[in-house]
Amino acid sequence: MKQIKKRPTEVFGYDCDTNLNDKAFKLAIKQQYCRYIKSTCVKPRKSEPTIKVGICSLGATVGGDKTLKPVIICPQRFKEDTVFEAVRQKYLSNWKNVKWIPEVNIGVGGSVDYVAVEVGENGDIKDFLCVELQAAGTTGSPYPAVQEIISTGKFKSETYDYGINWANEFSKTMMQQAYKKGKILKSWKRKIVFVVQDVAIDYLKTATDCSLLTRSNKKLPIDFCTFKLTWDNNKTWNLVFDKIYSTSIDGINLMLGGASVSEYLTEEEFIQNIIKKGIADGILNRDLYF
């Protein structure tokens, strides 16, 4: 595995370490061009909407593991042909004419990122599969690192001040989507597939109750189809199919609830935390407790 540092790994689709001086990379930065959607990057700076962030992935740790790994923070990064082909092979191998339709309204559940459809000879919809793309998000901003690339052509540091908001993107946002849309698809006796990076599942296993998350099961309504971001020694990172995990609506409920019961503090442990915090804040008298 290529060495990862706590800074952007890919910007506008290019590895930052090996492509900094490439003409194609410099042109992509100038044009703010995303190679995955074949258009202008759709992730603007909040303070300057005309400026696109351009960061596809960056170095970060997962759970208690101190090893830095490339973590995807933009869902457009999943729009590689290899991802759609992997989903087709795993789920749609018997379909003859596959079309991908983006942003389809699913009623009270909002919209689905993509619906793969099998189209008959007469244009009729013979079958369909709902697919969602879920990336991580950041706390703090890694954009100053991109500004350094733009202004100086290099990074000034190996470490930048940002973090990954694992809980918001995966424990909250993705799980809520899985619950709402999963219930709809279950009522149709169908399945919804969430395309995520393998590190997302690694995080969920450390932070939530995944006791009802199993390996691939066609009978369950919700799948997490995972991909690894791998280095191919040719100046690029590629998404490679990893595993499929399945669960039920009950399984999503457990994950939404956070850690398993075995991880809960006891009431006595919580009271000790109350005392420690009360003393630290000057609200409680230390002499009364120690």
C-alpha positions in Angstrom: 0.0 0.0 0.0 1.2 3.5 -0.9 2.1 5.6 2.2 -0.8 7.9 3.2 -0.4 11.2 4.9 -3.0 13.4 6.7 -3.7 15.5 3.7 -5.7 15.3 0.5 -5.0 12.0 -1.4 -6.8 12.8 -4.6 -7.8 16.2 -6.0 -9.9 16.5 -9.1 -9.4 12.8 -9.7 -5.6 12.8 -9.5 -3.2 11.4 -6.9 -1.6 14.4 -5.3 1.8 12.9 -4.6 2.7 11.6 -8.1 0.7 14.0 -10.3 1.6 17.4 -8.8 3.7 18.4 -11.9 1.6 16.6 -14.6 0.0 18.9 -17.2 -3.3 17.0 -17.0 -3.5 17.6 -13.2 -2.7 21.3 -13.5 -5.3 21.7 -16.3 -7.9 19.8 -14.1 -7.2 22.2 -11.3 -7.4 25.2 -13.6 -10.7 24.1 -15.1 -12.0 22.6 -11.8 -12.8 19.5 -13.8 -14.1 16.2 -12.3 -13.1 13.2 -14.4 -15.7 11.0 -12.7 -18.7 13.1 -13.8 -16.9 14.4 -16.9 -17.9 18.0 -15.9 -17.1 20.8 -13.5 -16.7 19.6 -9.9 -20.1 20.0 -8.0 -18.6 20.5 -4.5 -18.3 24.3 -3.9 -16.8 26.1 -1.0 -19.5 27.5 1.3 -17.9 30.9 1.4 -17.1 31.0 -2.3 -19.6 29.0 -4.4 -17.7 29.6 -7.6 -14.6 27.9 -6.2 -14.8 24.1 -6.2 -13.1 22.1 -3.5 -12.1 19.3 -5.8 -11.0 16.9 -3.0 -12.0 13.3 -3.8 -10.3 11.5 -0.9 -7.9 12.3 1.9 -5.8 10.5 4.5 -7.5 9.7 7.8 -7.7 7.2 10.6 -10.7 4.8 11.1 -12.0 4.0 14.6 -9.2 3.2 17.0 -6.8 2.2 14.2 -4.0 4.8 13.9 -3.1 3.8 10.4 -3.9 6.5 7.8 -6.0 5.3 5.0 -7.4 7.1 1.9 -11.0 8.0 2.7 -13.5 9.1 0.1 -15.3 12.4 1.0 -17.2 13.0 -2.3 -19.9 10.7 -3.6 -19.0 11.5 -7.2 -15.8 9.5 -6.6 -17.9 6.4 -6.7 -18.9 7.1 -10.3 -16.2 4.9 -11.8 -17.2 2.6 -14.6 -15.7 -0.3 -12.5 -18.2 0.4 -9.7 -21.2 0.3 -11.9 -19.9 -2.8 -13.6 -19.2 -4.6 -10.3 -22.8 -3.8 -9.2 -24.1 -5.1 -12.5 -22.1 -8.4 -12.2 -23.1 -9.0 -8.5 -26.8 -8.1 -8.9 -27.8 -7.9 -12.5 -25.8 -10.6 -14.3 -29.0 -12.0 -16.0 -30.2 -8.7 -17.3 -29.9 -8.2 -21.0 -30.3 -4.4 -21.4 -29.2 -2.3 -18.4 -29.8 1.4 -18.1 -28.9 3.7 -15.2 -31.3 6.5 -14.3 -30.1 9.1 -11.7 -32.1 10.9 -9.0 -35.4 9.0 -9.2 -38.2 10.2 -6.8 -39.3 7.5 -4.3 -42.1 9.5 -2.7 -41.9 10.0 1.1 -38.3 8.5 1.0 -36.9 11.4 -1.1 -35.0 10.3 -4.2 -32.7 7.4 -5.1 -29.2 8.2 -6.4 -29.5 5.7 -9.2 -32.0 3.1 -10.4 -30.6 0.4 -12.6 -33.4 -0.8 -14.9 -33.7 -3.7 -17.3 -35.4 -2.4 -20.5 -37.4 -4.8 -22.7 -37.5 -4.7 -26.5 -40.7 -2.6 -26.4 -39.2 -0.1 -23.9 -41.0 -1.6 -20.9 -39.3 -1.7 -17.5 -38.9 -5.4 -16.8 -37.0 -5.0 -13.5 -35.1 -2.5 -11.4 -32.6 -2.1 -8.6 -32.2 1.0 -6.3 -28.6 2.1 -5.6 -27.4 4.8 -3.2 -23.8 6.2 -3.0 -22.5 7.3 0.4 -19.2 9.0 1.1 -17.7 10.4 4.3 -17.6 14.0 5.3 -15.1 16.2 7.1 -14.9 18.3 10.2 -12.7 21.3 9.8 -11.5 22.1 6.3 -8.8 20.3 4.2 -9.1 23.0 1.5 -6.1 25.0 2.7 -4.0 22.1 1.4 -5.5 22.5 -2.1 -4.9 26.3 -2.0 -1.2 25.5 -1.4 -1.1 23.2 -4.4 -2.7 25.9 -6.5 -0.4 28.7 -5.3 2.9 26.9 -4.9 2.6 23.6 -6.7 3.2 21.5 -3.6 2.0 20.8 0.0 3.8 22.8 2.7 2.9 20.2 5.4 2.3 16.5 5.8 -0.5 17.0 8.3 -3.5 19.3 8.1 -6.2 20.3 10.6 -9.3 18.3 9.7 -11.2 15.2 10.8 -13.8 12.8 9.4 -17.4 13.2 10.6 -18.0 9.4 10.6 -21.0 9.6 12.9 -22.9 12.2 10.9 -22.4 10.6 7.5 -22.7 6.9 8.4 -24.4 6.3 11.8 -26.9 9.1 11.1 -27.4 10.1 7.5 -26.8 6.7 5.8 -28.7 4.8 8.5 -31.7 7.1 8.3 -31.8 6.7 4.5 -31.4 3.0 4.9 -34.3 2.9 7.3 -36.7 5.1 5.3 -35.9 3.7 1.9 -35.4 0.2 3.1 -38.9 0.1 4.5 -40.3 1.2 1.1 -38.3 -1.4 -0.8 -39.2 -4.1 1.7 -42.9 -3.3 1.1 -42.2 -4.0 -2.6 -40.3 -7.2 -1.7 -37.2 -5.6 -3.2 -33.7 -4.7 -2.2 -31.8 -1.4 -2.0 -28.0 -1.3 -2.3 -25.7 1.2 -0.6 -22.4 1.6 -2.3 -19.8 2.6 0.3 -16.1 2.3 1.0 -14.9 -0.6 3.1 -13.7 1.8 5.8 -17.4 2.9 6.4 -18.2 -0.6 7.5 -15.1 -0.7 9.6 -16.3 2.4 11.4 -19.8 1.1 11.9 -18.5 -2.1 13.5 -16.7 -0.1 16.1 -19.4 2.5 16.8 -22.8 0.7 16.4 -24.5 -2.6 17.1 -23.9 -4.6 13.9 -25.1 -7.9 15.3 -27.7 -8.3 12.6 -25.3 -7.3 9.8 -24.4 -10.5 7.8 -22.6 -11.5 4.7 -24.6 -11.3 1.5 -28.2 -12.5 1.8 -30.6 -12.2 -1.1 -33.6 -12.4 1.2 -32.8 -9.3 3.2 -33.9 -5.8 1.9 -30.8 -3.7 2.5 -27.3 -4.3 1.2 -24.0 -2.5 1.7 -21.8 -3.2 -1.3 -18.2 -2.2 -0.3 -15.2 -1.1 -2.4 -11.6 -0.7 -1.5 -9.5 2.3 -2.8 -6.4 0.6 -4.1 -3.2 1.9 -5.5 -2.2 0.4 -8.9 1.4 1.7 -9.1 0.5 3.7 -12.2 -0.2 7.1 -10.6 -3.9 6.3 -9.9 -6.2 5.0 -7.2 -8.9 2.6 -8.3 -12.1 1.3 -6.6 -12.2 -2.5 -6.4 -15.1 -4.5 -5.2 -14.7 -5.9 -1.7 -17.7 -7.5 0.0 -21.5 -7.4 0.3 -23.1 -7.1 3.7 -26.9 -7.5 4.2 -29.3 -6.6 7.0 -32.9 -6.2 7.9 -34.9 -3.2 9.0 -34.4 -4.5 12.6 -30.7 -4.5 11.8 -30.8 -0.9 10.8 -32.7 0.0 14.0 -29.9 -1.5 16.0 -27.2 0.4 14.1 -29.2 3.6 14.5 -29.3 3.0 18.2 -25.5 3.2 18.5 -23.3 0.7 20.3 -24.6 -2.6 21.6 -25.9 -2.9 25.2 -22.7 -4.6 26.2 -20.8 -1.3 25.5 -23.1 0.8 27.7 -21.8 2.5 30.8 -23.3 1.2 34.0 -25.4 3.7 36.0 -22.6 3.8 38.6 -20.0 4.6 36.0 -22.2 7.4 34.7 -22.6 8.8 38.2 -18.8 8.9 38.6 -18.6 10.8 35.3 -21.2 13.3 36.7 -19.0 13.8 39.8 -15.8 14.2 37.9 -17.3 16.8 35.5 -19.1 18.6 38.3 -15.8 18.9 40.2 -13.9 20.0 37.1 -16.5 22.7 36.5 -16.4 23.9 40.1 -20.1 22.9 40.6 -19.4 20.1 43.1 -17.1 20.0 46.1 -14.2 17.6 45.6 -13.9 17.0 49.4 -17.3 15.5 49.5 -16.5 12.7 47.1 -12.8 11.9 47.5 
